[in-house]
Amino acid sequence: MQVTGLRHVALRHMALPMLTAVIWADGSANALAATFSVLIPAVADGFLGHAVVVDAAGASEVERLADATGASYLRAGGAAGWHLGAGQARGDWLILLNAGDVPQAHWAQIVDRHLMLSPETPGLIPLRGVAGSLRERAAVSFGPHRLRAGLVLPKSAVLAGRLGGAPRRLSVRRERAAG
């Protein structure tokens, strides 16, 4: 049985904490616009409640775009960017993205399902394509469990600076838009 309408909205807001997107920008407003284009429908559906743009370059176009979309903006560089972005997040769960990341269609449903079924395990929306996917898989499997784009995890884990375990690869991919 599929739940629709107001009942769906009520169940959605009762069942799961709010998700915030933390987007690492490198100064490209075009790349950030591509990422926002797939996040806005999730906001309209009530799945994504907030976005934080962490801009390492301090580009005025990126700041204007963040302001126009209602996202929080902060200028930060280096490894502390994810941590600082999480500190500005309103939600209890975060999705970490690079500007230019474009999750495939139905990403919100896949992440929603992951949060319902495996809330104790971080999720990973892997890159599409063989080279990017293999690099990412090797980093997650053999490297330290560091914060990286594509992760879906509790805000508390980002603030602590660690995953606590290997993320579960989700069945949706993300692509890179030209920036």
Backbone bond lengths (Angstrom), bond angles and torsions (degrees), N, CA, C in turn:
res aa  C-N    CA-C-N  psi(-1)  N-CA   C-N-CA  omega(-1)  CA-C   N-CA-C  phi
1 M - - - 1.438 - - 1.526 108.99 -
2 Q 1.297 116.69 126.75 1.449 121.11 178.36 1.521 109.29 -94.51
3 V 1.331 115.99 131.90 1.455 121.81 179.87 1.521 107.81 -92.98
4 T 1.335 116.63 129.78 1.458 120.34 -178.52 1.518 110.50 -130.27
5 G 1.317 114.99 174.08 1.455 121.74 173.25 1.517 113.61 67.46
6 L 1.324 115.32 -149.12 1.458 121.29 -176.56 1.518 112.47 -62.96
7 R 1.307 117.00 -33.94 1.460 119.82 178.60 1.529 110.41 -60.78
8 H 1.324 115.53 -42.00 1.467 120.26 177.71 1.526 110.52 -60.72
9 V 1.327 116.69 -45.55 1.461 120.61 -179.12 1.529 110.07 -62.35
10 A 1.326 117.17 -44.24 1.464 120.83 -179.72 1.525 111.02 -63.35
11 L 1.316 117.68 -44.99 1.459 120.61 179.30 1.528 110.70 -64.92
12 R 1.315 116.94 -38.94 1.461 121.25 -179.24 1.535 110.54 -61.34
13 H 1.318 116.47 -44.76 1.460 119.41 -177.11 1.519 112.71 -76.72
14 M 1.300 118.24 -23.06 1.458 120.74 177.25 1.519 111.20 -80.48
15 A 1.314 116.64 -34.86 1.452 120.63 -169.07 1.531 114.50 -79.81
16 L 1.313 117.96 -39.28 1.464 119.68 -170.00 1.515 112.03 -129.54
17 P 1.325 116.38 150.77 1.462 119.86 175.83 1.525 110.72 -71.30
18 M 1.318 115.26 164.02 1.460 121.04 -179.46 1.535 110.55 -70.15
19 L 1.326 115.06 142.44 1.452 123.17 178.40 1.531 109.14 -101.98
20 T 1.318 116.49 134.61 1.464 122.92 175.60 1.522 108.61 -118.44
21 A 1.335 116.51 136.24 1.462 121.35 174.08 1.522 108.60 -90.99
22 V 1.326 116.94 126.93 1.459 122.21 172.27 1.528 105.74 -108.82
23 I 1.328 115.17 116.24 1.468 121.08 -171.85 1.523 109.43 -113.59
24 W 1.322 115.70 119.95 1.460 122.41 177.41 1.523 107.60 -85.34
25 A 1.330 117.03 115.43 1.467 121.48 -178.76 1.530 109.36 -107.94
26 D 1.303 115.45 145.70 1.464 120.87 179.96 1.522 111.16 -111.73
27 G 1.322 116.68 20.41 1.460 120.82 178.88 1.508 114.50 100.97
28 S 1.333 119.00 -2.85 1.460 121.84 -178.72 1.524 110.66 -94.62
29 A 1.330 116.39 107.99 1.461 120.82 177.65 1.529 110.82 -67.28
30 N 1.331 117.80 -33.26 1.467 120.43 179.54 1.521 111.54 -65.06
31 A 1.324 116.27 -42.80 1.469 120.06 178.46 1.523 110.08 -64.98
32 L 1.329 117.03 -41.75 1.460 120.68 178.76 1.529 110.91 -64.07
33 A 1.317 117.68 -40.00 1.469 121.25 177.94 1.527 111.30 -61.18
34 A 1.324 116.82 -38.43 1.468 120.11 178.22 1.527 110.73 -62.97
35 T 1.326 116.59 -41.46 1.470 120.05 178.72 1.523 110.54 -66.85
36 F 1.336 116.71 -45.63 1.469 119.73 178.60 1.527 111.63 -59.36
37 S 1.326 117.77 -33.22 1.470 120.20 -177.44 1.526 112.85 -60.85
38 V 1.335 117.75 -29.09 1.467 119.27 177.67 1.523 112.26 -94.42
39 L 1.322 117.71 -15.25 1.463 120.13 178.81 1.524 112.37 -84.26
40 I 1.320 117.85 -31.29 1.462 121.18 -175.21 1.530 112.57 -59.35
41 P 1.339 120.95 -42.13 1.467 118.57 175.96 1.537 113.25 -60.89
42 A 1.326 117.36 -32.45 1.470 120.62 177.92 1.525 110.71 -69.33
43 V 1.321 116.96 -31.39 1.460 120.89 174.80 1.525 109.01 -67.79
44 A 1.322 116.32 -45.79 1.471 120.90 180.00 1.523 111.56 -60.96
45 D 1.327 117.54 -33.02 1.466 122.01 179.13 1.525 112.57 -80.53
46 G 1.321 117.30 -6.47 1.459 120.61 -179.51 1.519 113.94 82.94
47 F 1.324 117.67 9.07 1.459 121.04 -178.91 1.517 111.78 -84.35
48 L 1.318 116.51 -41.68 1.455 122.14 -179.93 1.524 107.83 -106.29
49 G 1.319 116.30 123.93 1.449 119.49 -174.64 1.506 115.58 -100.45
50 H 1.328 118.60 -16.98 1.456 119.86 -171.42 1.524 108.57 -165.92
51 A 1.327 115.27 156.77 1.469 121.11 174.21 1.526 109.01 -136.49
52 V 1.315 114.76 145.78 1.459 122.63 175.66 1.519 106.97 -125.69
53 V 1.333 116.45 126.23 1.453 121.47 177.27 1.523 108.13 -103.05
54 V 1.321 115.63 122.26 1.466 122.50 177.07 1.521 105.94 -105.72
55 D 1.326 116.46 110.85 1.459 121.57 -173.90 1.527 110.40 -107.53
56 A 1.298 115.90 112.18 1.469 120.84 -179.81 1.522 111.67 -74.46
57 A 1.337 117.04 -27.23 1.463 120.71 -175.49 1.526 112.96 -90.27
58 G 1.308 117.66 -21.33 1.458 120.43 -178.09 1.520 113.20 70.17
59 A 1.324 116.89 35.79 1.464 121.47 -178.05 1.526 110.72 -76.26
60 S 1.321 116.02 131.19 1.466 119.99 -178.15 1.528 112.07 -64.24
61 E 1.352 118.39 -32.03 1.466 121.20 178.64 1.527 110.81 -65.24
62 V 1.319 116.32 -38.03 1.471 120.88 178.51 1.523 109.72 -67.07
63 E 1.316 116.69 -42.70 1.465 120.16 178.77 1.530 110.78 -63.09
64 R 1.334 118.04 -42.06 1.473 121.29 178.30 1.524 111.37 -63.80
65 L 1.327 116.84 -40.82 1.464 120.00 179.28 1.523 111.02 -66.35
66 A 1.301 117.70 -42.22 1.465 120.97 176.86 1.522 109.82 -60.03
67 D 1.321 117.46 -45.04 1.464 121.59 179.80 1.528 111.00 -63.10
68 A 1.332 117.26 -42.31 1.465 121.20 -178.82 1.522 112.52 -64.11
69 T 1.309 117.49 -29.30 1.469 121.12 -179.04 1.525 112.70 -92.95
70 G 1.331 116.67 -4.72 1.462 119.93 -179.02 1.513 113.95 84.76
71 A 1.325 116.56 9.98 1.464 120.25 179.17 1.525 109.82 -81.07
72 S 1.308 115.91 151.12 1.462 120.71 171.27 1.519 108.18 -74.42
73 Y 1.327 116.72 149.77 1.458 121.64 -178.49 1.516 108.84 -129.12
74 L 1.314 115.94 137.05 1.450 119.31 170.68 1.515 109.01 -146.62
75 R 1.306 114.47 147.37 1.457 120.16 179.28 1.519 107.58 -100.57
76 A 1.305 115.11 120.16 1.462 120.76 -179.99 1.518 108.45 -157.27
77 G 1.287 116.11 144.50 1.455 121.22 177.41 1.509 110.28 -124.59
78 G 1.303 114.64 171.95 1.457 119.87 175.83 1.516 113.49 77.81
79 A 1.309 113.95 -169.01 1.469 121.44 -173.91 1.518 113.18 -67.91
80 A 1.317 117.74 -19.41 1.469 120.60 -177.23 1.524 112.98 -78.50
81 G 1.320 118.35 -5.74 1.464 121.54 -176.37 1.514 114.96 -56.50
82 W 1.345 116.92 -48.37 1.472 119.88 179.94 1.526 109.90 -61.57
83 H 1.323 115.93 -43.35 1.460 121.65 -178.47 1.534 110.99 -62.28
84 L 1.328 116.86 -47.01 1.458 120.72 179.67 1.530 111.91 -65.26
85 G 1.335 115.76 -39.04 1.470 119.60 176.20 1.513 111.96 -62.72
86 A 1.323 116.57 -40.85 1.471 120.67 178.16 1.524 110.36 -63.57
87 G 1.323 116.69 -35.42 1.453 119.98 178.67 1.520 112.83 -63.52
88 Q 1.338 117.50 -26.86 1.468 122.36 178.35 1.530 112.28 -88.99
89 A 1.322 116.98 -13.29 1.474 121.20 -175.35 1.521 111.52 -67.87
90 R 1.323 115.26 142.33 1.465 121.10 177.82 1.520 112.11 -90.29
91 G 1.319 116.77 -24.63 1.461 120.82 -176.11 1.506 113.40 -85.91
92 D 1.346 115.07 164.09 1.460 122.23 177.26 1.525 112.02 -85.10
93 W 1.332 116.46 -20.21 1.463 122.63 178.92 1.512 108.60 -120.79
94 L 1.338 116.56 146.45 1.454 122.11 -177.48 1.519 110.60 -125.66
95 I 1.320 114.46 149.01 1.456 121.48 166.02 1.522 105.22 -117.98
96 L 1.328 116.46 122.99 1.463 122.27 -178.34 1.525 108.58 -95.76
97 L 1.326 116.51 126.44 1.456 121.60 -178.71 1.518 109.97 -135.85
98 N 1.316 115.82 152.11 1.460 121.42 167.67 1.518 107.04 -92.33
99 A 1.347 117.40 146.44 1.459 119.46 173.00 1.525 107.62 -57.16
100 G 1.297 116.68 131.05 1.462 121.85 -175.37 1.516 112.94 102.69
101 D 1.340 117.65 -14.10 1.466 119.98 174.65 1.527 108.53 -71.75
102 V 1.320 115.75 130.35 1.459 122.07 -179.80 1.530 107.77 -127.68
103 P 1.341 116.77 95.02 1.470 118.46 176.44 1.528 110.63 -61.28
104 Q 1.315 115.83 144.14 1.456 120.98 -178.93 1.521 111.23 -67.07
105 A 1.321 114.47 165.52 1.467 121.18 179.26 1.531 110.33 -52.27
106 H 1.292 116.40 145.59 1.470 124.96 178.06 1.526 113.27 71.30
107 W 1.341 117.39 16.51 1.455 119.99 178.96 1.521 110.92 -60.42
108 A 1.316 117.22 -38.80 1.467 119.84 -176.49 1.527 111.05 -64.14
109 Q 1.319 117.60 -38.50 1.460 120.36 178.68 1.528 111.20 -66.28
110 I 1.326 117.15 -38.82 1.467 121.29 179.21 1.525 110.27 -66.50
111 V 1.332 117.21 -44.26 1.464 120.89 178.81 1.525 110.15 -66.32
112 D 1.321 117.41 -41.79 1.462 121.83 177.87 1.526 110.51 -57.91
113 R 1.310 116.06 -45.28 1.478 120.93 178.91 1.531 110.62 -63.06
114 H 1.323 116.64 -42.33 1.465 120.52 178.48 1.532 110.49 -60.35
115 L 1.323 116.92 -44.27 1.464 120.47 -179.04 1.530 111.88 -65.38
116 M 1.330 116.68 -32.28 1.469 120.01 177.77 1.523 111.90 -74.13
117 L 1.341 117.29 -40.62 1.459 121.17 -172.17 1.525 114.35 -92.36
118 S 1.330 117.73 -30.27 1.473 120.97 -175.59 1.527 111.47 -137.81
119 P 1.307 117.85 57.49 1.469 119.03 -175.22 1.525 114.25 -66.32
120 E 1.315 117.80 -16.75 1.464 120.08 179.96 1.525 112.74 -85.90
121 T 1.330 118.14 -7.90 1.456 122.86 -176.01 1.521 110.72 -114.00
122 P 1.336 117.95 126.95 1.466 118.89 174.39 1.531 109.86 -61.14
123 G 1.308 116.18 149.89 1.461 121.43 176.50 1.518 110.21 -109.81
124 L 1.311 116.85 159.20 1.453 122.45 177.16 1.515 109.10 -133.15
125 I 1.329 116.02 124.54 1.465 121.75 170.62 1.523 105.00 -93.74
126 P 1.326 117.40 100.46 1.473 119.81 -173.38 1.530 112.57 -73.75
127 L 1.314 114.59 159.11 1.452 120.89 174.80 1.518 110.13 -66.92
128 R 1.311 116.72 147.06 1.456 121.85 175.23 1.525 107.48 -83.91
129 G 1.303 116.43 146.71 1.457 121.04 179.57 1.512 110.37 105.77
130 V 1.305 115.82 151.04 1.452 122.11 -173.60 1.526 111.96 -68.00
131 A 1.319 118.14 -51.60 1.468 120.96 -174.45 1.525 111.34 -63.05
132 G 1.313 117.04 -51.50 1.465 120.23 -179.26 1.511 112.42 -63.14
133 S 1.328 115.84 -41.05 1.455 120.47 -179.42 1.533 111.53 -65.86
134 L 1.339 117.32 -40.55 1.463 120.64 179.23 1.526 111.33 -66.74
135 R 1.335 117.02 -42.90 1.471 120.49 177.28 1.526 110.55 -60.07
136 E 1.308 115.29 -44.78 1.454 120.29 -179.04 1.529 111.00 -66.22
137 R 1.316 116.66 -43.09 1.469 120.45 179.28 1.521 111.07 -62.03
138 A 1.329 117.13 -42.60 1.469 120.46 178.57 1.524 110.87 -64.28
139 A 1.328 117.01 -42.13 1.470 120.27 -179.77 1.519 110.91 -63.73
140 V 1.320 117.09 -39.80 1.466 120.76 -178.80 1.527 110.75 -74.76
141 S 1.327 117.55 -37.96 1.462 120.98 -175.55 1.521 113.40 -79.01
142 F 1.329 117.04 -40.38 1.452 119.87 -171.29 1.523 114.46 -112.01
143 G 1.305 116.84 -18.79 1.462 120.07 -177.45 1.516 111.29 -93.25
144 P 1.327 115.16 178.78 1.461 119.00 175.96 1.531 109.61 -66.60
145 H 1.291 115.78 151.46 1.466 120.75 -178.43 1.525 108.83 -80.19
146 R 1.337 114.38 82.69 1.460 121.46 -177.68 1.519 110.65 -99.49
147 L 1.331 114.24 162.78 1.454 120.78 175.50 1.516 109.09 -72.47
148 R 1.334 115.85 138.86 1.458 121.08 -178.95 1.519 109.15 -157.09
149 A 1.305 115.59 161.43 1.460 120.78 177.00 1.522 109.85 -60.85
150 G 1.330 115.23 145.00 1.456 121.71 179.12 1.513 113.14 99.62
151 L 1.325 117.63 -11.87 1.464 120.31 -177.97 1.524 111.85 -79.90
152 V 1.315 115.36 144.95 1.457 124.49 171.02 1.517 104.97 -121.59
153 L 1.346 116.72 116.52 1.459 119.13 -172.32 1.521 110.82 -157.99
154 P 1.322 116.05 164.18 1.465 119.02 179.13 1.530 111.44 -64.88
155 K 1.303 115.71 145.26 1.463 121.56 176.81 1.523 110.51 -55.97
156 S 1.318 116.82 -37.44 1.467 121.09 -178.70 1.530 111.70 -60.76
157 A 1.329 118.01 -34.53 1.470 121.12 178.65 1.524 110.84 -68.29
158 V 1.329 117.02 -39.14 1.465 120.22 178.80 1.526 109.69 -67.73
159 L 1.325 116.46 -42.67 1.462 119.50 179.72 1.530 111.43 -64.12
160 A 1.339 116.14 -31.08 1.465 120.56 176.35 1.528 111.60 -79.40
161 G 1.352 117.44 -15.33 1.454 121.51 178.51 1.512 114.98 79.10
162 R 1.329 117.28 18.50 1.473 119.46 -178.59 1.520 110.54 -148.23
163 L 1.312 114.08 155.57 1.464 120.42 178.34 1.520 111.75 -85.18
164 G 1.297 116.67 -38.34 1.455 120.07 -175.92 1.513 113.01 87.16
165 G 1.295 118.81 -8.92 1.457 122.46 179.41 1.513 110.02 175.49
166 A 1.317 115.30 170.29 1.463 120.59 179.76 1.524 109.94 -70.47
167 P 1.343 117.47 136.17 1.464 119.52 178.31 1.522 111.55 -74.66
168 R 1.303 114.86 155.33 1.470 122.19 176.15 1.520 107.93 -88.00
169 R 1.334 116.55 126.30 1.463 121.24 177.60 1.523 109.16 -70.61
170 L 1.323 115.69 125.25 1.458 120.67 -179.63 1.523 110.11 -87.83
171 S 1.319 116.31 161.11 1.467 121.29 -172.42 1.527 113.49 -85.47
172 V 1.297 117.69 18.61 1.455 122.58 175.31 1.523 107.15 -123.08
173 R 1.310 117.74 153.59 1.460 121.92 -177.51 1.527 109.70 -115.90
174 R 1.334 114.41 166.01 1.454 119.87 171.51 1.513 108.11 -122.80
175 E 1.317 114.87 143.92 1.450 121.37 179.72 1.524 108.51 -111.93
176 R 1.317 116.46 166.49 1.462 121.54 179.12 1.530 109.33 -108.73
177 A 1.334 115.51 122.95 1.456 121.14 175.63 1.528 108.89 -84.06
178 A 1.305 116.01 149.29 1.462 119.76 176.12 1.523 108.18 -68.16
179 G 1.305 117.19 134.87 1.453 120.41 -176.63 1.464 111.37 -110.78
